[in-house]
Amino acid sequence: MQEKWTLENLNLPDDRNQDHSVWLEELVLRHRKEMAIFLSYYFRREGAVVENVRMIGSAQDTAGIKGSMTVAFDVVFFNACLNINETNLDQMTLSYRLDEGKSAITLTGPYWPEREPDEI
């Protein structure tokens, strides 16, 4: 499983060769809910959701069009029937690619192989 998410209609950075870390940090703050939904796809099998997404680091390539960023977040497990309400801190490295034509950024999460069901 590898998830992708595109945020459109953005004000992309003016200078591609300039460091994007401040712009990316503001982007993550403005789109916290969307980022939480995107990251929650990785934890849906465990019955958890993601909250409080924040960027903790970034790196970009020399062309300034793509790079990676590390985000930290809370993984929240809640089940009223089992009386579970637990929060764990986690982090994940996401790849990004800017699309100037669409004024968009595409985020790509890590590849997590899915295990097939065991045979009986």
ZASEGU-628661 format. One record per residue: residue in one letter; x, y, z of N, C-alpha, C in turn. Coordinates in nm, 3 decimals. Example, Ala and Ser with C-alpha at 12.3 -4.5 7.8 and 13.67 -1.06 7.14 Angstrom:
REC   type       nxx       nyy       nzz      caxx      cayy      cazz       cxx       cyy       czz
REC      a     1.319    -0.569     0.780     1.230    -0.450     0.780     1.320    -0.330     0.780
REC      s     1.285    -0.225     0.708     1.367    -0.106     0.714     1.290     0.003     0.787
This chain:
REC   type       nxx       nyy       nzz      caxx      cayy      cazz       cxx       cyy       czz
REC      m     0.085    -0.116     0.000     0.000     0.000     0.000     0.090     0.123     0.000
REC      q     0.059     0.215    -0.088     0.126     0.344    -0.091     0.021     0.448    -0.127
REC      e     0.003     0.544    -0.042    -0.102     0.645    -0.059    -0.046     0.771    -0.122
REC      k    -0.130     0.839    -0.202    -0.096     0.969    -0.261    -0.209     1.065    -0.233
REC      w    -0.174     1.192    -0.217    -0.273     1.295    -0.188    -0.228     1.421    -0.260
REC      t    -0.320     1.490    -0.327    -0.288     1.613    -0.399    -0.364     1.729    -0.339
REC      l    -0.292     1.835    -0.307    -0.353     1.959    -0.261    -0.341     2.059    -0.376
REC      e    -0.455     2.115    -0.419    -0.457     2.203    -0.535    -0.489     2.346    -0.497
REC      n    -0.475     2.436    -0.597    -0.504     2.579    -0.582    -0.420     2.642    -0.471
REC      l    -0.292     2.616    -0.476    -0.200     2.668    -0.375    -0.119     2.785    -0.431
REC      n    -0.067     2.867    -0.343     0.030     2.968    -0.380     0.167     2.906    -0.365
REC      l     0.222     2.857    -0.476     0.352     2.790    -0.471     0.461     2.892    -0.445
REC      p     0.577     2.846    -0.394     0.687     2.938    -0.370     0.732     3.005    -0.500
REC      d     0.769     3.132    -0.490     0.810     3.207    -0.609     0.942     3.157    -0.666
REC      d     1.037     3.132    -0.581     1.171     3.090    -0.625     1.189     2.941    -0.597
REC      r     1.200     2.863    -0.705     1.214     2.718    -0.688     1.346     2.680    -0.623
REC      n     1.449     2.760    -0.641     1.582     2.726    -0.588     1.596     2.763    -0.441
REC      q     1.502     2.837    -0.387     1.506     2.876    -0.247     1.457     2.760    -0.160
REC      d     1.501     2.756    -0.035     1.460     2.652     0.059     1.309     2.660     0.081
REC      h     1.239     2.548     0.067     1.094     2.543     0.080     1.046     2.509     0.220
REC      s     1.135     2.493     0.315     1.095     2.442     0.447     0.991     2.531     0.516
REC      v     1.005     2.663     0.509     0.908     2.752     0.574     0.774     2.741     0.502
REC      w     0.776     2.739     0.369     0.652     2.726     0.291     0.583     2.593     0.322
REC      l     0.660     2.484     0.330     0.602     2.353     0.360     0.542     2.349     0.500
REC      e     0.610     2.410     0.595     0.559     2.412     0.732     0.425     2.486     0.740
REC      e     0.414     2.599     0.668     0.288     2.673     0.664     0.180     2.592     0.593
REC      l     0.218     2.521     0.488     0.124     2.437     0.415     0.065     2.329     0.506
REC      v     0.151     2.263     0.581     0.106     2.157     0.673     0.012     2.215     0.778
REC      l     0.043     2.332     0.831    -0.043     2.395     0.931    -0.179     2.434     0.873
REC      r    -0.179     2.489     0.750    -0.306     2.529     0.687    -0.393     2.410     0.650
REC      h    -0.332     2.297     0.619    -0.405     2.180     0.571    -0.392     2.063     0.670
REC      r    -0.397     2.092     0.797    -0.382     1.988     0.900    -0.487     1.880     0.891
REC      k    -0.611     1.919     0.865    -0.719     1.820     0.859    -0.702     1.726     0.740
REC      e    -0.668     1.783     0.623    -0.645     1.700     0.505    -0.526     1.607     0.525
REC      m    -0.420     1.659     0.585    -0.301     1.578     0.612    -0.335     1.464     0.709
REC      a    -0.419     1.492     0.807    -0.458     1.390     0.904    -0.538     1.279     0.835
REC      i    -0.627     1.317     0.744    -0.704     1.216     0.670    -0.610     1.131     0.585
REC      f    -0.519     1.195     0.514    -0.422     1.124     0.430    -0.340     1.024     0.512
REC      l    -0.287     1.066     0.625    -0.205     0.979     0.708    -0.287     0.871     0.778
REC      s    -0.414     0.898     0.802    -0.501     0.799     0.867    -0.520     0.674     0.782
REC      y    -0.507     0.686     0.650    -0.519     0.569     0.563    -0.416     0.462     0.601
REC      y    -0.301     0.502     0.651    -0.198     0.406     0.689    -0.232     0.331     0.817
REC      f    -0.322     0.383     0.897    -0.353     0.322     1.027    -0.496     0.271     1.036
REC      r    -0.568     0.267     0.924    -0.709     0.227     0.928    -0.727     0.081     0.967
REC      r    -0.636    -0.007     0.931    -0.649    -0.149     0.969    -0.637    -0.168     1.119
REC      e    -0.566    -0.078     1.184    -0.550    -0.085     1.329    -0.665    -0.015     1.402
REC      g    -0.753     0.049     1.325    -0.867     0.119     1.385    -0.828     0.250     1.448
REC      a    -0.727     0.316     1.395    -0.678     0.442     1.452    -0.694     0.555     1.352
REC      v    -0.695     0.677     1.403    -0.694     0.797     1.321    -0.576     0.884     1.362
REC      v    -0.539     0.975     1.274    -0.426     1.064     1.297    -0.476     1.204     1.330
REC      e    -0.411     1.269     1.425    -0.443     1.406     1.464    -0.314     1.483     1.489
REC      n    -0.325     1.615     1.496    -0.214     1.705     1.533    -0.091     1.687     1.445
REC      v    -0.109     1.696     1.314     0.003     1.681     1.221     0.088     1.807     1.222
REC      r     0.220     1.789     1.226     0.314     1.901     1.221     0.441     1.856     1.153
REC      m     0.506     1.947     1.081     0.629     1.914     1.010     0.747     1.929     1.105
REC      i     0.840     1.834     1.098     0.958     1.842     1.183     1.088     1.847     1.103
REC      g     1.082     1.835     0.970     1.202     1.844     0.889     1.169     1.831     0.742
REC      s     1.259     1.882     0.656     1.238     1.869     0.512     1.371     1.872     0.439
REC      a     1.368     1.824     0.315     1.483     1.827     0.225     1.429     1.838     0.083
REC      q     1.498     1.909    -0.004     1.453     1.922    -0.142     1.567     1.896    -0.236
REC      d     1.533     1.862    -0.361     1.636     1.837    -0.461     1.686     1.970    -0.517
REC      t     1.784     1.962    -0.605     1.845     2.084    -0.657     1.754     2.159    -0.754
REC      a     1.660     2.091    -0.818     1.568     2.158    -0.911     1.457     2.232    -0.837
REC      g     1.435     2.199    -0.711     1.334     2.266    -0.631     1.192     2.223    -0.661
REC      i     1.173     2.116    -0.738     1.039     2.070    -0.773     0.993     1.957    -0.683
REC      k     1.085     1.878    -0.634     1.047     1.765    -0.549     1.140     1.757    -0.430
REC      g     1.097     1.678    -0.333     1.176     1.662    -0.212     1.103     1.572    -0.115
REC      s     1.140     1.583     0.011     1.075     1.503     0.114     1.060     1.588     0.241
REC      m     0.965     1.548     0.322     0.946     1.614     0.452     0.905     1.509     0.553
REC      t     0.944     1.533     0.675     0.908     1.444     0.785     0.803     1.513     0.869
REC      v     0.694     1.442     0.894     0.586     1.496     0.976     0.571     1.410     1.101
REC      a     0.537     1.475     1.210     0.507     1.406     1.336     0.357     1.422     1.362
REC      f     0.297     1.325     1.430     0.154     1.328     1.452     0.118     1.234     1.565
REC      d    -0.005     1.248     1.613    -0.060     1.159     1.714    -0.146     1.054     1.645
REC      v    -0.125     0.927     1.680    -0.210     0.818     1.632    -0.305     0.785     1.747
REC      v    -0.434     0.804     1.721    -0.534     0.791     1.827    -0.615     0.663     1.805
REC      f    -0.614     0.578     1.907    -0.693     0.454     1.908    -0.809     0.476     2.003
REC      f    -0.931     0.451     1.956    -1.048     0.470     2.041    -1.149     0.361     2.011
REC      n    -1.193     0.291     2.115    -1.296     0.189     2.102    -1.375     0.190     2.232
REC      a    -1.497     0.240     2.226    -1.580     0.252     2.347    -1.615     0.115     2.404
REC      c    -1.637     0.016     2.318    -1.674    -0.117     2.367    -1.563    -0.182     2.448
REC      l    -1.439    -0.163     2.406    -1.325    -0.223     2.476    -1.262    -0.128     2.577
REC      n    -1.321    -0.008     2.591    -1.270     0.093     2.682    -1.124     0.129     2.650
REC      i    -1.098     0.151     2.522    -0.963     0.189     2.477    -0.967     0.334     2.431
REC      n    -0.879     0.414     2.485    -0.859     0.551     2.440    -0.711     0.581     2.460
REC      e    -0.634     0.561     2.356    -0.488     0.566     2.366    -0.434     0.653     2.254
REC      t    -0.329     0.729     2.283    -0.265     0.814     2.184    -0.116     0.784     2.182
REC      n    -0.063     0.758     2.063     0.080     0.734     2.046     0.138     0.838     1.951
REC      l     0.258     0.883     1.980     0.328     0.977     1.893     0.401     0.897     1.786
REC      d     0.392     0.940     1.661     0.458     0.871     1.551     0.507     0.975     1.452
REC      q     0.586     0.932     1.355     0.632     1.021     1.249     0.647     0.943     1.120
REC      m     0.646     1.016     1.007     0.653     0.953     0.877     0.720     1.049     0.780
REC      t     0.797     0.995     0.687     0.860     1.075     0.584     0.775     1.066     0.457
REC      l     0.738     1.183     0.404     0.656     1.192     0.285     0.737     1.254     0.173
REC      s     0.718     1.205     0.052     0.778     1.268    -0.066     0.678     1.368    -0.121
REC      y     0.730     1.476    -0.180     0.640     1.572    -0.243     0.692     1.610    -0.381
REC      r     0.600     1.653    -0.465     0.633     1.701    -0.599     0.542     1.819    -0.629
REC      l     0.603     1.932    -0.665     0.527     2.052    -0.700     0.486     2.045    -0.846
REC      d     0.363     2.087    -0.875     0.312     2.096    -1.012     0.272     2.240    -1.036
REC      e     0.361     2.317    -1.100     0.335     2.459    -1.120     0.218     2.484    -1.213
REC      g     0.195     2.396    -1.310     0.085     2.414    -1.403    -0.050     2.410    -1.335
REC      k    -0.065     2.325    -1.235    -0.191     2.311    -1.162    -0.190     2.383    -1.029
REC      s    -0.079     2.448    -0.995    -0.063     2.511    -0.863    -0.096     2.411    -0.753
REC      a    -0.030     2.295    -0.762    -0.062     2.185    -0.670     0.066     2.120    -0.619
REC      i     0.049     2.046    -0.511     0.156     1.963    -0.456     0.099     1.823    -0.437
REC      t     0.175     1.723    -0.479     0.135     1.584    -0.461     0.223     1.523    -0.354
REC      l     0.161     1.470    -0.250     0.231     1.405    -0.141     0.222     1.254    -0.160
REC      t     0.334     1.185    -0.141     0.337     1.040    -0.154     0.393     0.983    -0.025
REC      g     0.318     0.894     0.035     0.360     0.830     0.159     0.453     0.713     0.131
REC      p     0.506     0.652     0.236     0.595     0.538     0.218     0.519     0.415     0.168
REC      y     0.593     0.322     0.113     0.534     0.197     0.069     0.532     0.101     0.186
REC      w     0.413     0.056     0.224     0.395    -0.044     0.329     0.338    -0.168     0.263
REC      p     0.417    -0.275     0.250     0.363    -0.396     0.188     0.249    -0.453     0.272
REC      e     0.147    -0.499     0.202     0.033    -0.559     0.271     0.050    -0.709     0.273
REC      r     0.022    -0.767     0.385     0.033    -0.912     0.401    -0.096    -0.977     0.354
REC      e    -0.079    -1.079     0.273    -0.195    -1.154     0.225    -0.247    -1.244     0.338
REC      p    -0.375    -1.278     0.335    -0.428    -1.367     0.439    -0.360    -1.503     0.435
REC      d    -0.341    -1.561     0.552    -0.283    -1.694     0.560    -0.380    -1.799     0.508
REC      e    -0.325    -1.901     0.445    -0.410    -2.011     0.398    -0.432    -2.111     0.509
REC      i    -0.548    -2.174     0.506    -0.583    -2.272     0.609    -0.537    -2.409     0.567
